[in-house]
Amino acid sequence: MTVKEKDGENDSSSNLDRNEIFRVNLGVRKATFSKLFDTIPKRSGKSETVSMQYDFSSTDCILPHPVYAWRGWICSLSPSEKTFAELKPPSSKNRQPWKYIVVQGDAKEEMLRGFRQGIEREENECALLPQSKRYIAAAKHTVDLMEAAPTIVLVVNSIGKNEMGEMTPEEHVYEICNIQSIGASIQNMLLAATEKGIGSLWICDAYYEDGCFYIITYAASNKMKQIDHNPIVAVAGEWFTAHGKGINLGWFCKKENHEMAQKLRQAFSEWIDNGHNNFDDENTIILCIQLTEGTLFSHGTRYDIDFSDN
């Protein structure tokens, strides 16, 4: 990444001599450049701007580099914090391994049928992951949540290796770094949703009682940081969607949480003691989602519920 503050003899189309205008330049993979701008231009002659239909003096937007776009360079003039985040999302060695696939309508239904067939195989036939049968119920619940969503965004590792195949030590390191980069890209999407006032929450198991959902989670997680910033969250199931307010009830083993903790232990008995939770850690907490309004569908009838009325 470089920063340019003034026009040069061979690079003046950005009009950088304007007051408080500067340009941030970044080289990306040519495949990434093509996704952004559809095509990579031919190399321009000396002192010439690349042949692309863009106003290279526009500010606070992502543009092809006016001179080096043919190399896969992009730029932004005086980018805002939001545009800068879009310009350079966290990515190990700038590999940008993610690919987003938006699934809706019939394609979504076909995908979910495949998911359910896979779950049935794991449950009743020769399982690919025999040690994970304890999570079958959670997998079924996840598919139900996905069915309720109008749109599903799949994020895949576009340059990933076969996890079942052999890899060199270097390939193992690259794979780990790519997975971390993909996780960061997903988190950017969640933070963007939060900035727009939309609460976001990882898919998880929840226990319902008296107008509230209760979840075991970790206080230092990004989702809790999001909820601290914006407590309005959404929940969804096969038959139910709702909004509510997220409330941190504190440490799972806190005296005041004893009664609810016992209920959660019973509700989540299939997996609660599988080693994923450290109940000695005071950051292992109970999150309460106090519902405010929701919609229930039952036998073809829609019911709108105002939970504030109780």
C-alpha positions as CSV (number, residue, x, y, z in Angstrom):
1,M,0.0,0.0,0.0
2,T,1.3,3.5,-0.9
3,V,-0.1,7.0,-0.5
4,K,0.3,9.8,-3.1
5,E,-0.4,13.4,-2.2
6,K,0.5,15.4,-5.4
7,D,0.1,14.9,-9.1
8,G,3.1,13.7,-11.1
9,E,4.3,14.3,-14.6
10,N,3.0,10.8,-15.6
11,D,0.1,10.6,-13.2
12,S,-2.2,13.6,-13.0
13,S,-5.7,12.4,-13.8
14,S,-6.6,12.1,-10.0
15,N,-6.1,15.9,-9.7
16,L,-4.3,15.5,-6.4
17,D,-3.2,19.1,-6.2
18,R,-6.6,19.9,-4.8
19,N,-6.7,21.0,-1.1
20,E,-6.6,18.0,1.4
21,I,-6.9,15.4,-1.4
22,F,-4.6,12.3,-1.3
23,R,-4.7,8.9,-2.9
24,V,-4.3,5.5,-1.3
25,N,-3.0,2.9,-3.7
26,L,-3.2,-0.9,-3.2
27,G,-2.1,-3.9,-5.4
28,V,-4.5,-6.8,-5.4
29,R,-4.7,-10.1,-7.2
30,K,-5.8,-9.7,-10.8
31,A,-8.7,-12.1,-10.1
32,T,-9.9,-9.7,-7.3
33,F,-9.5,-6.7,-9.6
34,S,-11.6,-8.4,-12.2
35,K,-14.4,-9.1,-9.7
36,L,-14.4,-5.4,-8.8
37,F,-14.2,-3.9,-12.3
38,D,-15.2,-6.8,-14.6
39,T,-12.0,-6.5,-16.7
40,I,-8.3,-5.7,-16.6
41,P,-7.3,-2.9,-19.0
42,K,-4.5,-3.1,-21.5
43,R,-1.2,-1.5,-20.5
44,S,-1.3,2.2,-21.2
45,G,1.5,4.2,-22.9
46,K,3.9,6.3,-21.0
47,S,2.2,9.4,-19.4
48,E,-1.2,8.0,-20.4
49,T,-4.2,7.1,-18.3
50,V,-5.6,3.6,-18.6
51,S,-8.6,3.3,-21.0
52,M,-11.5,2.8,-18.5
53,Q,-14.7,4.7,-18.1
54,Y,-14.1,6.1,-14.6
55,D,-13.7,9.6,-13.2
56,F,-10.3,9.1,-11.6
57,S,-10.7,12.4,-9.6
58,S,-13.8,11.1,-7.7
59,T,-13.3,11.0,-3.9
60,D,-14.3,8.4,-1.2
61,C,-14.9,5.5,-3.6
62,I,-12.8,2.5,-4.8
63,L,-11.4,3.1,-8.3
64,P,-9.0,1.4,-10.7
65,H,-5.5,3.0,-10.4
66,P,-5.4,5.5,-13.2
67,V,-1.9,4.4,-14.4
68,Y,-1.3,0.9,-13.0
69,A,-4.7,-0.7,-13.2
70,W,-3.3,-3.1,-15.8
71,R,-1.1,-4.5,-13.0
72,G,-4.1,-5.1,-10.8
73,W,-3.8,-1.9,-8.7
74,I,-6.8,-0.1,-7.1
75,C,-7.0,3.2,-5.3
76,S,-9.3,5.6,-3.4
77,L,-9.0,9.4,-3.1
78,S,-9.3,10.7,0.5
79,P,-11.2,7.5,1.6
80,S,-13.5,7.6,4.7
81,E,-13.0,5.1,7.4
82,K,-15.7,2.9,5.8
83,T,-14.2,3.1,2.3
84,F,-10.8,2.4,3.7
85,A,-12.1,-0.8,5.4
86,E,-13.5,-1.9,2.1
87,L,-10.3,-1.1,0.3
88,K,-8.1,-3.4,2.4
89,P,-10.0,-6.0,4.4
90,P,-7.7,-8.1,6.7
91,S,-6.1,-10.8,4.6
92,S,-2.9,-12.8,5.1
93,K,-0.4,-11.8,2.4
94,N,-3.3,-10.1,0.6
95,R,-4.5,-13.5,-0.8
96,Q,-8.1,-12.6,-0.3
97,P,-9.2,-16.2,-0.4
98,W,-12.9,-15.7,0.2
99,K,-15.7,-16.2,-2.3
100,Y,-19.3,-15.2,-1.5
101,I,-22.2,-17.2,-2.8
102,V,-25.7,-15.8,-2.4
103,V,-28.4,-18.5,-2.3
104,Q,-32.1,-17.8,-2.6
105,G,-35.4,-19.4,-3.7
106,D,-35.3,-22.8,-5.4
107,A,-31.5,-23.0,-5.1
108,K,-31.8,-22.5,-1.4
109,E,-34.4,-25.3,-1.1
110,E,-32.2,-27.6,-3.1
111,M,-29.2,-26.8,-0.9
112,L,-31.1,-27.5,2.3
113,R,-32.3,-30.8,0.9
114,G,-28.7,-31.8,0.4
115,F,-27.9,-30.7,3.9
116,R,-30.7,-32.8,5.4
117,Q,-29.5,-35.8,3.4
118,G,-26.1,-35.4,4.8
119,I,-27.4,-35.2,8.3
120,E,-29.5,-38.3,7.7
121,R,-26.4,-40.1,6.5
122,E,-24.4,-39.1,9.6
123,E,-27.3,-40.2,11.8
124,N,-28.3,-43.5,10.2
125,E,-25.6,-44.7,7.8
126,C,-21.8,-44.8,7.5
127,A,-20.9,-41.5,9.1
128,L,-18.1,-39.3,7.8
129,L,-17.7,-37.7,11.2
130,P,-18.6,-40.5,13.7
131,Q,-17.3,-38.6,16.7
132,S,-19.7,-35.7,16.0
133,K,-23.0,-37.6,16.3
134,R,-23.7,-35.8,19.5
135,Y,-24.2,-32.6,17.5
136,I,-26.9,-34.0,15.2
137,A,-29.7,-32.2,17.0
138,A,-27.8,-28.9,16.7
139,A,-27.2,-29.5,13.0
140,K,-30.9,-30.1,12.4
141,H,-31.7,-26.9,14.2
142,T,-29.2,-25.0,12.1
143,V,-30.9,-26.1,8.9
144,D,-34.3,-25.0,10.3
145,L,-32.8,-21.6,10.9
146,M,-31.4,-21.4,7.4
147,E,-34.8,-22.4,6.0
148,A,-36.4,-19.4,7.7
149,A,-33.9,-17.0,6.2
150,P,-34.9,-15.4,2.9
151,T,-31.3,-15.3,1.8
152,I,-28.2,-17.3,2.7
153,V,-24.6,-16.1,2.1
154,L,-22.1,-18.9,1.9
155,V,-18.5,-17.9,2.4
156,V,-16.0,-20.4,0.9
157,N,-12.2,-20.7,0.7
158,S,-11.7,-20.2,-3.1
159,I,-8.0,-21.4,-3.0
160,G,-8.4,-24.0,-0.2
161,K,-6.8,-27.4,-0.3
162,N,-8.5,-30.8,0.2
163,E,-8.6,-31.1,4.0
164,M,-8.7,-34.9,3.7
165,G,-5.6,-35.0,1.5
166,E,-1.9,-34.6,2.3
167,M,-0.4,-31.1,2.7
168,T,3.1,-29.9,3.2
169,P,3.9,-27.9,6.4
170,E,3.8,-24.7,4.4
171,E,0.4,-25.6,2.9
172,H,-0.9,-26.2,6.4
173,V,0.2,-22.8,7.5
174,Y,-1.3,-21.2,4.4
175,E,-4.6,-23.0,5.0
176,I,-4.7,-21.7,8.6
177,C,-4.0,-18.2,7.5
178,N,-6.6,-18.3,4.8
179,I,-9.2,-19.5,7.3
180,Q,-8.4,-16.7,9.6
181,S,-8.7,-14.2,6.7
182,I,-12.1,-15.6,5.8
183,G,-13.2,-15.3,9.4
184,A,-12.2,-11.7,9.4
185,S,-14.1,-11.0,6.2
186,I,-17.3,-12.5,7.8
187,Q,-16.7,-10.4,10.9
188,N,-16.5,-7.3,8.7
189,M,-20.0,-8.2,7.3
190,L,-21.3,-8.5,10.9
191,L,-19.8,-5.2,12.0
192,A,-21.3,-3.5,8.9
193,A,-24.7,-4.9,9.9
194,T,-24.2,-3.5,13.4
195,E,-23.2,-0.1,12.0
196,K,-26.5,0.0,10.1
197,G,-28.4,-0.8,13.3
198,I,-29.0,-4.5,12.5
199,G,-28.1,-6.8,15.4
200,S,-26.3,-10.0,14.3
201,L,-25.6,-13.2,16.2
202,W,-23.8,-16.5,15.3
203,I,-26.2,-19.4,14.9
204,C,-26.4,-21.2,18.2
205,D,-28.6,-23.3,20.5
206,A,-31.0,-21.4,22.8
207,Y,-33.4,-22.2,25.6
208,Y,-36.8,-20.4,25.7
209,E,-38.8,-19.5,28.8
210,D,-41.3,-16.7,29.5
211,G,-40.6,-14.5,26.5
212,C,-36.9,-14.9,26.6
213,F,-34.2,-17.0,24.9
214,Y,-31.2,-18.0,27.0
215,I,-27.8,-18.8,25.4
216,I,-24.4,-19.9,26.8
217,T,-21.7,-17.7,25.3
218,Y,-18.4,-16.0,26.0
219,A,-18.2,-12.4,27.3
220,A,-15.1,-11.4,25.3
221,S,-16.4,-12.7,22.0
222,N,-17.1,-10.3,19.1
223,K,-20.8,-11.0,19.1
224,M,-21.0,-9.8,22.8
225,K,-19.0,-6.7,21.8
226,Q,-21.6,-6.1,19.1
227,I,-24.4,-6.6,21.5
228,D,-22.8,-4.2,24.0
229,H,-22.7,-1.6,21.2
230,N,-26.2,-2.4,19.9
231,P,-28.3,-4.7,22.1
232,I,-31.1,-5.1,19.5
233,V,-30.8,-8.6,18.1
234,A,-32.9,-10.9,15.9
235,V,-33.7,-14.6,16.3
236,A,-35.2,-17.0,13.8
237,G,-36.5,-20.6,13.6
238,E,-38.5,-22.7,11.3
239,W,-41.7,-21.4,12.7
240,F,-40.8,-18.2,14.4
241,T,-38.9,-14.9,13.9
242,A,-38.5,-12.1,16.4
243,H,-36.5,-9.2,17.7
244,G,-35.4,-8.5,21.2
245,K,-32.9,-7.0,23.5
246,G,-29.6,-8.8,24.5
247,I,-28.8,-8.8,28.2
248,N,-25.6,-10.1,29.7
249,L,-26.6,-12.0,32.9
250,G,-23.0,-12.6,33.8
251,W,-21.0,-15.6,34.8
252,F,-22.8,-19.0,34.2
253,C,-21.9,-20.1,37.8
254,K,-22.9,-16.9,39.5
255,K,-25.2,-17.6,42.5
256,E,-28.0,-15.5,40.9
257,N,-27.8,-17.6,37.7
258,H,-28.0,-21.0,39.5
259,E,-31.6,-21.8,38.7
260,M,-31.3,-20.9,35.0
261,A,-27.9,-22.6,34.8
262,Q,-29.5,-25.9,35.9
263,K,-32.2,-25.5,33.2
264,L,-29.6,-24.9,30.6
265,R,-27.6,-27.9,31.7
266,Q,-30.7,-30.1,31.2
267,A,-31.7,-28.5,27.9
268,F,-28.2,-28.8,26.4
269,S,-27.2,-32.1,28.1
270,E,-26.1,-33.6,24.8
271,W,-23.1,-31.3,24.4
272,I,-22.7,-29.0,27.4
273,D,-19.9,-31.0,29.0
274,N,-18.0,-31.9,25.8
275,G,-15.1,-29.6,26.6
276,H,-16.1,-26.5,24.6
277,N,-17.2,-24.7,27.8
278,N,-14.9,-23.7,30.6
279,F,-17.3,-22.9,33.5
280,D,-14.3,-21.9,35.7
281,D,-13.8,-18.9,33.4
282,E,-16.0,-16.0,34.5
283,N,-16.3,-14.9,30.9
284,T,-18.5,-18.0,30.3
285,I,-21.8,-16.2,30.6
286,I,-25.6,-16.5,30.1
287,L,-27.0,-14.2,27.4
288,C,-30.7,-13.4,27.8
289,I,-32.6,-12.2,24.7
290,Q,-35.7,-10.5,26.0
291,L,-38.1,-10.6,23.1
292,T,-40.0,-7.4,22.2
293,E,-42.0,-8.5,19.1
294,G,-42.2,-11.6,16.9
295,T,-44.1,-13.5,14.2
296,L,-45.3,-17.1,14.6
297,F,-46.6,-19.3,11.7
298,S,-48.7,-22.2,12.6
299,H,-50.9,-24.4,10.3
300,G,-50.9,-21.7,7.6
301,T,-51.9,-18.9,10.0
302,R,-49.7,-15.9,10.9
303,Y,-49.7,-14.6,14.5
304,D,-48.0,-11.3,15.3
305,I,-46.9,-11.2,18.9
306,D,-46.2,-8.1,21.1
307,F,-44.1,-9.4,24.0
308,S,-44.2,-6.1,25.8
309,D,-47.8,-6.8,26.6
310,N,-47.0,-10.1,28.3
